[in-house]
């Protein structure tokens, strides 16, 4: 299954990438599993997406939690919490 990953704000700056189309393994079926799979890349990926970091996610522009299921062609976005003012 292919998905389009998007990274925003400081996460984009840390990773040095704003988007990427990836083929995820068959066992990756939800947002939490996508994050865990990306962490397995190691290095800056493991550091930036660490489970200890408070990150938000969206699938197809809808805010979601890590249990949200993904489908082929979905856009999955990760970003830090945003504050307004």
MIPA-689743 format. One line per field, with one value per atom (N, C-alpha, C, O, CB): residue in three letters; chain; atom name; x, y, z. Coordinates in steps of 0.1 Angstrom, whole numbers, padded with zeros to 4 digits, always signed. Atoms other than C-alpha are relative to their C-alpha. Glycine has a CB too. Layout:
N
rest = c(ALA, ...)
kette = c(A, ...)
atom = c(CA, ...)
xx = c(X, ...)
yy = c(Y, ...)
zz = c(Z, ...)
% end
This chain:
85
rest = c(UNK, UNK, UNK, UNK, UNK, UNK, UNK, UNK, UNK, UNK, UNK, UNK, UNK, UNK, UNK, UNK, UNK, UNK, UNK, UNK, UNK, UNK, UNK, UNK, UNK, UNK, UNK, UNK, UNK, UNK, UNK, UNK, UNK, UNK, UNK, UNK, UNK, UNK, UNK, UNK, UNK, UNK, UNK, UNK, UNK, UNK, UNK, UNK, UNK, UNK, UNK, UNK, UNK, UNK, UNK, UNK, UNK, UNK, UNK, UNK, UNK, UNK, UNK, UNK, UNK, UNK, UNK, UNK, UNK, UNK, UNK, UNK, UNK, UNK, UNK, UNK, UNK, UNK, UNK, UNK, UNK, UNK, UNK, UNK, UNK, UNK, UNK, UNK, UNK, UNK, UNK, UNK, UNK, UNK, UNK, UNK, UNK, UNK, UNK, UNK, UNK, UNK, UNK, UNK, UNK, UNK, UNK, UNK, UNK, UNK, UNK, UNK, UNK, UNK, UNK, UNK, UNK, UNK, UNK, UNK, UNK, UNK, UNK, UNK, UNK, UNK, UNK, UNK, UNK, UNK, UNK, UNK, UNK, UNK, UNK, UNK, UNK, UNK, UNK, UNK, UNK, UNK, UNK, UNK, UNK, UNK, UNK, UNK, UNK, UNK, UNK, UNK, UNK, UNK, UNK, UNK, UNK, UNK, UNK, UNK, UNK, UNK, UNK, UNK, UNK, UNK, UNK, UNK, UNK, UNK, UNK, UNK, UNK, UNK, UNK, UNK, UNK, UNK, UNK, UNK, UNK, UNK, UNK, UNK, UNK, UNK, UNK, UNK, UNK, UNK, UNK, UNK, UNK, UNK, UNK, UNK, UNK, UNK, UNK, UNK, UNK, UNK, UNK, UNK, UNK, UNK, UNK, UNK, UNK, UNK, UNK, UNK, UNK, UNK, UNK, UNK, UNK, UNK, UNK, UNK, UNK, UNK, UNK, UNK, UNK, UNK, UNK, UNK, UNK, UNK, UNK, UNK, UNK, UNK, UNK, UNK, UNK, UNK, UNK, UNK, UNK, UNK, UNK, UNK, UNK, UNK, UNK, UNK, UNK, UNK, UNK, UNK, UNK, UNK, UNK, UNK, UNK, UNK, UNK, UNK, UNK, UNK, UNK, UNK, UNK, UNK, UNK, UNK, UNK, UNK, UNK, UNK, UNK, UNK, UNK, UNK, UNK, UNK, UNK, UNK, UNK, UNK, UNK, UNK, UNK, UNK, UNK, UNK, UNK, UNK, UNK, UNK, UNK, UNK, UNK, UNK, UNK, UNK, UNK, UNK, UNK, UNK, UNK, UNK, UNK, UNK, UNK, UNK, UNK, UNK, UNK, UNK, UNK, UNK, UNK, UNK, UNK, UNK, UNK, UNK, UNK, UNK, UNK, UNK, UNK, UNK, UNK, UNK, UNK, UNK, UNK, UNK, UNK, UNK, UNK, UNK, UNK, UNK, UNK, UNK, UNK, UNK, UNK, UNK, UNK, UNK, UNK, UNK, UNK, UNK, UNK, UNK, UNK, UNK, UNK, UNK, UNK, UNK, UNK, UNK, UNK, UNK, UNK, UNK, UNK, UNK, UNK, UNK, UNK, UNK, UNK, UNK, UNK, UNK, UNK, UNK, UNK, UNK, UNK, UNK, UNK, UNK, UNK, UNK, UNK, UNK, UNK, UNK, UNK, UNK, UNK, UNK, UNK, UNK, UNK, UNK, UNK, UNK, UNK, UNK, UNK, UNK, UNK, UNK, UNK, UNK, UNK, UNK, UNK, UNK, UNK, UNK, UNK, UNK, UNK, UNK, UNK, UNK, UNK, UNK, UNK, UNK, UNK, UNK, UNK)
kette = c(A, A, A, A, A, A, A, A, A, A, A, A, A, A, A, A, A, A, A, A, A, A, A, A, A, A, A, A, A, A, A, A, A, A, A, A, A, A, A, A, A, A, A, A, A, A, A, A, A, A, A, A, A, A, A, A, A, A, A, A, A, A, A, A, A, A, A, A, A, A, A, A, A, A, A, A, A, A, A, A, A, A, A, A, A, A, A, A, A, A, A, A, A, A, A, A, A, A, A, A, A, A, A, A, A, A, A, A, A, A, A, A, A, A, A, A, A, A, A, A, A, A, A, A, A, A, A, A, A, A, A, A, A, A, A, A, A, A, A, A, A, A, A, A, A, A, A, A, A, A, A, A, A, A, A, A, A, A, A, A, A, A, A, A, A, A, A, A, A, A, A, A, A, A, A, A, A, A, A, A, A, A, A, A, A, A, A, A, A, A, A, A, A, A, A, A, A, A, A, A, A, A, A, A, A, A, A, A, A, A, A, A, A, A, A, A, A, A, A, A, A, A, A, A, A, A, A, A, A, A, A, A, A, A, A, A, A, A, A, A, A, A, A, A, A, A, A, A, A, A, A, A, A, A, A, A, A, A, A, A, A, A, A, A, A, A, A, A, A, A, A, A, A, A, A, A, A, A, A, A, A, A, A, A, A, A, A, A, A, A, A, A, A, A, A, A, A, A, A, A, A, A, A, A, A, A, A, A, A, A, A, A, A, A, A, A, A, A, A, A, A, A, A, A, A, A, A, A, A, A, A, A, A, A, A, A, A, A, A, A, A, A, A, A, A, A, A, A, A, A, A, A, A, A, A, A, A, A, A, A, A, A, A, A, A, A, A, A, A, A, A, A, A, A, A, A, A, A, A, A, A, A, A, A, A, A, A, A, A, A, A, A, A, A, A, A, A, A, A, A, A, A, A, A, A, A, A, A, A, A, A, A, A, A, A, A, A, A, A, A, A, A, A, A, A)
atom = c(N, CA, C, O, CB, N, CA, C, O, CB, N, CA, C, O, CB, N, CA, C, O, CB, N, CA, C, O, CB, N, CA, C, O, CB, N, CA, C, O, CB, N, CA, C, O, CB, N, CA, C, O, CB, N, CA, C, O, CB, N, CA, C, O, CB, N, CA, C, O, CB, N, CA, C, O, CB, N, CA, C, O, CB, N, CA, C, O, CB, N, CA, C, O, CB, N, CA, C, O, CB, N, CA, C, O, CB, N, CA, C, O, CB, N, CA, C, O, CB, N, CA, C, O, CB, N, CA, C, O, CB, N, CA, C, O, CB, N, CA, C, O, CB, N, CA, C, O, CB, N, CA, C, O, CB, N, CA, C, O, CB, N, CA, C, O, CB, N, CA, C, O, CB, N, CA, C, O, CB, N, CA, C, O, CB, N, CA, C, O, CB, N, CA, C, O, CB, N, CA, C, O, CB, N, CA, C, O, CB, N, CA, C, O, CB, N, CA, C, O, CB, N, CA, C, O, CB, N, CA, C, O, CB, N, CA, C, O, CB, N, CA, C, O, CB, N, CA, C, O, CB, N, CA, C, O, CB, N, CA, C, O, CB, N, CA, C, O, CB, N, CA, C, O, CB, N, CA, C, O, CB, N, CA, C, O, CB, N, CA, C, O, CB, N, CA, C, O, CB, N, CA, C, O, CB, N, CA, C, O, CB, N, CA, C, O, CB, N, CA, C, O, CB, N, CA, C, O, CB, N, CA, C, O, CB, N, CA, C, O, CB, N, CA, C, O, CB, N, CA, C, O, CB, N, CA, C, O, CB, N, CA, C, O, CB, N, CA, C, O, CB, N, CA, C, O, CB, N, CA, C, O, CB, N, CA, C, O, CB, N, CA, C, O, CB, N, CA, C, O, CB, N, CA, C, O, CB, N, CA, C, O, CB, N, CA, C, O, CB, N, CA, C, O, CB, N, CA, C, O, CB, N, CA, C, O, CB, N, CA, C, O, CB, N, CA, C, O, CB, N, CA, C, O, CB, N, CA, C, O, CB, N, CA, C, O, CB, N, CA, C, O, CB, N, CA, C, O, CB, N, CA, C, O, CB, N, CA, C, O, CB, N, CA, C, O, CB, N, CA, C, O, CB, N, CA, C, O, CB)
xx = c(+0008, +0000, +0009, +0019, -0010, -0008, +0013, -0008, -0020, +0003, +0006, +0006, +0009, +0021, -0002, -0008, +0017, +0002, -0008, -0008, -0004, +0035, +0002, +0008, +0012, -0003, +0035, +0005, +0000, -0013, -0005, +0055, +0000, +0003, +0015, +0002, +0049, +0008, +0012, -0014, -0006, +0066, +0014, +0022, -0009, -0013, +0096, +0003, +0015, +0001, -0003, +0092, +0005, +0014, -0014, -0005, +0097, +0014, +0022, -0009, -0014, +0128, +0009, +0021, +0000, -0008, +0142, +0003, +0015, -0006, -0002, +0137, +0006, +0011, -0014, -0005, +0146, -0008, -0003, +0014, +0009, +0116, -0014, -0018, +0001, +0013, +0081, -0010, -0021, -0004, +0009, +0065, +0008, +0019, -0011, -0007, +0073, -0011, -0020, +0011, +0009, +0054, +0007, +0018, -0005, -0006, +0061, -0009, -0021, +0005, +0007, +0051, +0002, +0013, +0005, -0001, +0043, -0002, -0009, -0010, +0002, +0045, -0014, -0022, +0009, +0014, +0013, -0005, -0017, -0002, +0004, +0012, -0003, -0008, +0010, +0002, +0011, -0014, -0017, +0011, +0014, -0026, -0006, -0017, -0008, +0005, -0030, +0011, +0023, -0007, -0009, -0013, +0011, +0023, -0007, -0010, +0005, +0010, +0022, -0007, -0009, +0020, +0008, +0020, -0008, -0008, +0031, +0011, +0023, -0009, -0010, +0049, +0010, +0022, -0007, -0009, +0065, +0009, +0021, -0007, -0008, +0076, +0010, +0022, -0009, -0010, +0092, +0011, +0022, -0008, -0010, +0109, +0011, +0023, -0006, -0010, +0126, +0010, +0021, -0008, -0011, +0145, +0012, +0023, -0006, -0011, +0166, +0005, -0002, +0012, -0006, +0187, -0010, -0017, +0005, +0009, +0168, -0014, -0023, +0003, +0014, +0136, -0004, -0015, -0001, +0003, +0137, +0000, -0009, +0011, +0000, +0146, -0012, -0019, +0013, +0011, +0120, -0014, -0023, +0001, +0013, +0091, -0001, -0011, -0003, -0001, +0100, -0014, -0021, +0010, +0013, +0069, -0001, -0012, -0003, +0000, +0079, -0003, -0006, +0014, +0004, +0073, -0015, -0021, +0008, +0014, +0039, -0003, +0000, -0006, +0003, +0029, -0015, -0021, +0009, +0014, -0004, +0000, +0011, -0007, +0001, -0016, -0013, -0023, +0002, +0013, -0042, +0001, +0011, -0002, +0001, -0054, -0010, -0022, -0004, +0008, -0069, -0006, -0018, -0012, +0003, -0069, -0010, -0015, -0006, +0008, -0089, +0009, +0016, -0011, -0008, -0073, -0004, -0016, -0002, +0003, -0070, +0009, +0019, +0001, -0009, -0054, +0008, +0006, -0007, -0009, -0029, -0007, -0002, +0011, +0007, -0056, -0008, -0014, -0011, +0007, -0070, +0006, +0018, +0002, -0005, -0068, +0004, -0002, -0011, -0004, -0051, -0004, -0005, +0015, +0003, -0059, +0010, +0016, -0015, -0009, -0040, -0003, -0015, -0002, +0001, -0034, -0003, -0003, -0011, +0002, -0041, +0011, +0023, -0004, -0010, -0023, +0000, -0010, -0003, -0002, -0009, +0010, +0021, +0005, -0008, +0004, +0004, -0004, -0007, -0005, +0025, +0004, +0011, +0011, -0004, +0030, +0000, -0007, -0009, +0000, +0038, -0012, -0019, +0013, +0011, +0011, +0002, +0013, -0003, -0001, +0003, -0007, -0018, -0007, +0006, -0004, -0004, +0003, +0009, +0005, -0023, +0003, +0006, -0015, -0002, -0021, -0004, -0003, +0014)
yy = c(-0012, +0000, +0012, +0013, +0000, -0013, +0035, +0010, +0012, +0004, -0011, +0065, +0012, +0011, -0002, -0012, +0101, +0006, +0010, +0011, -0005, +0113, +0015, +0020, -0007, -0014, +0150, +0003, -0002, +0008, -0005, +0167, +0015, +0022, -0006, -0015, +0202, +0006, -0001, +0003, -0008, +0229, -0005, -0009, +0001, +0004, +0220, -0015, -0018, +0001, +0014, +0183, +0000, -0008, -0008, -0001, +0192, +0005, +0000, +0009, -0006, +0212, -0011, -0012, +0012, +0010, +0184, -0011, -0016, -0006, +0011, +0157, +0005, -0003, -0006, -0005, +0180, -0004, -0005, -0004, +0004, +0168, +0004, +0004, -0016, -0004, +0180, -0011, -0012, +0013, +0010, +0151, -0012, -0010, +0005, +0012, +0116, -0010, -0013, -0006, +0011, +0088, -0013, -0015, +0000, +0012, +0055, -0012, -0011, +0001, +0012, +0019, -0006, -0010, -0010, +0005, +0006, -0015, -0021, +0006, +0014, -0031, -0004, +0005, -0006, +0005, -0051, +0001, +0003, -0014, +0000, -0052, +0014, +0016, -0007, -0014, -0014, +0004, +0006, +0010, -0002, -0006, +0013, +0016, -0012, -0012, +0025, +0010, +0008, -0003, -0011, +0058, -0003, +0000, +0013, +0003, +0045, -0010, -0009, -0007, +0009, +0017, +0007, +0003, -0012, -0008, +0042, +0007, +0006, +0010, -0007, +0062, -0010, -0007, +0007, +0010, +0031, -0005, -0007, -0012, +0004, +0020, +0010, +0007, -0003, -0011, +0054, +0001, +0004, +0013, +0000, +0053, -0011, -0009, -0002, +0011, +0020, +0004, -0002, -0012, -0005, +0040, +0005, +0005, +0012, -0003, +0051, +0015, +0023, -0009, -0013, +0083, +0011, +0011, +0002, -0012, +0116, -0004, +0002, +0010, +0004, +0097, -0005, -0002, -0012, +0006, +0078, +0012, +0012, -0010, -0012, +0111, +0009, +0013, +0008, -0010, +0133, -0006, +0002, +0005, +0006, +0108, -0008, -0016, -0008, +0008, +0093, +0000, +0011, +0005, +0001, +0081, +0010, +0013, -0014, -0009, +0104, +0015, +0023, +0000, -0013, +0134, +0002, -0008, +0003, -0003, +0150, +0004, +0016, +0010, -0004, +0149, -0002, -0011, -0009, +0001, +0153, -0007, -0007, +0014, +0007, +0133, +0003, +0006, -0015, -0001, +0136, -0010, -0013, +0015, +0009, +0112, +0007, +0010, -0014, -0006, +0128, +0014, +0017, -0009, -0013, +0162, +0000, +0010, +0009, +0001, +0149, -0004, -0014, -0011, +0004, +0150, -0013, -0017, +0011, +0013, +0116, -0004, +0003, -0010, +0005, +0095, -0012, -0014, -0006, +0010, +0067, -0013, -0022, -0004, +0012, +0040, +0002, -0007, -0003, -0003, +0057, -0009, -0010, +0015, +0009, +0032, +0008, +0018, -0010, -0006, +0040, -0009, -0021, +0003, +0007, +0031, +0004, +0014, +0002, -0003, +0030, +0014, +0017, -0011, -0013, +0065, +0011, +0023, +0000, -0010, +0082, +0010, +0006, -0007, -0009, +0113, -0001, +0001, +0015, +0001, +0109, +0011, +0011, -0015, -0011, +0140, +0000, -0005, +0013, -0001, +0145, +0014, +0020, -0010, -0014, +0178, +0002, -0005, +0010, -0003, +0192, +0008, +0013, +0008, -0007, +0207, +0015, +0020, -0001, -0014, +0243, +0008, +0005, +0002, -0010, +0272, +0012, +0016, +0003, -0012, +0303, +0012, +0010, -0001, -0012, +0338, +0013, +0023, +0001)
zz = c(+0000, +0000, +0000, +0007, +0012, +0001, -0009, +0007, +0006, -0014, -0007, +0013, -0003, -0005, +0015, +0002, +0010, +0014, +0021, -0009, -0013, +0042, -0001, -0011, +0006, -0001, +0051, +0014, +0024, -0003, -0013, +0078, +0001, -0009, +0002, -0001, +0091, +0012, +0021, +0002, -0010, +0112, +0004, -0005, +0012, -0004, +0133, -0004, -0005, +0016, +0004, +0124, -0014, -0017, +0001, +0014, +0087, +0000, -0007, -0008, +0000, +0096, +0005, +0000, +0009, -0005, +0117, -0010, -0011, +0013, +0009, +0091, -0014, -0021, -0003, +0012, +0062, -0012, -0024, -0002, +0010, +0042, +0003, +0015, -0002, -0003, +0038, -0004, +0002, -0008, +0004, +0020, -0007, -0012, -0009, +0006, +0007, -0002, +0006, +0010, +0003, -0010, +0003, -0001, -0015, -0004, +0006, -0002, -0002, +0015, +0000, +0003, +0014, +0017, -0012, -0014, +0038, -0001, -0009, +0009, +0000, +0047, +0003, +0008, +0011, -0001, +0047, +0015, +0017, -0005, -0013, +0085, +0006, +0017, +0009, -0005, +0088, -0005, -0017, -0006, +0003, +0090, +0007, +0004, +0004, -0006, +0112, +0002, +0000, +0014, -0001, +0120, +0010, +0008, +0005, -0010, +0151, -0006, -0003, +0012, +0006, +0131, -0011, -0013, -0007, +0009, +0104, +0008, +0004, -0007, -0008, +0131, +0005, +0004, +0012, -0004, +0145, -0011, -0009, +0007, +0011, +0111, -0004, -0008, -0012, +0003, +0104, +0011, +0008, +0000, -0011, +0138, -0002, +0001, +0014, +0003, +0127, -0010, -0011, -0005, +0009, +0101, +0007, +0002, -0009, -0009, +0130, -0002, -0009, -0003, +0002, +0133, +0003, +0013, -0014, -0002, +0130, +0000, +0006, -0011, +0000, +0122, +0014, +0019, -0010, -0014, +0156, +0010, +0018, +0004, -0010, +0174, -0002, +0007, -0002, +0002, +0157, +0002, +0006, -0015, -0001, +0158, +0013, +0014, -0012, -0012, +0192, +0007, +0007, +0010, -0007, +0211, +0012, +0017, +0005, -0011, +0240, -0005, +0004, +0007, +0005, +0217, -0002, -0007, -0013, +0001, +0217, -0015, -0018, +0010, +0014, +0180, -0003, +0003, -0010, +0005, +0162, -0013, -0020, -0001, +0013, +0132, -0007, +0000, +0002, +0007, +0105, -0012, -0017, -0006, +0012, +0078, -0009, -0005, +0003, +0010, +0047, +0006, +0004, -0004, -0006, +0065, +0012, +0016, -0011, -0011, +0094, +0012, +0012, -0002, -0012, +0129, +0005, +0004, +0011, -0004, +0143, +0011, +0014, -0011, -0009, +0170, -0007, -0019, +0013, +0006, +0164, -0004, -0011, +0010, +0004, +0160, -0013, -0018, +0011, +0013, +0128, -0011, -0013, -0004, +0010, +0100, -0013, -0015, -0004, +0013, +0067, -0012, -0010, +0000, +0013, +0031, -0011, -0010, -0004, +0011, -0001, -0005, -0008, -0011, +0006, -0014, +0010, +0007, -0010, -0010, +0019, +0002, +0000, +0013, -0004, +0030, +0016, +0022, -0004, -0015, +0066, +0003, -0001, +0004, -0004, +0082, +0015, +0023, -0003, -0013, +0113, +0003, -0006, +0003, -0003, +0131, +0015, +0022, -0007, -0014, +0165, +0004, -0004, +0004, -0004, +0186, -0003, -0003, +0016, +0004, +0175, +0011, +0016, -0014, -0009, +0198, -0007, -0017, +0012, +0007, +0188, +0009, +0021, -0003, -0008, +0200, -0007, -0001, +0004)
% end
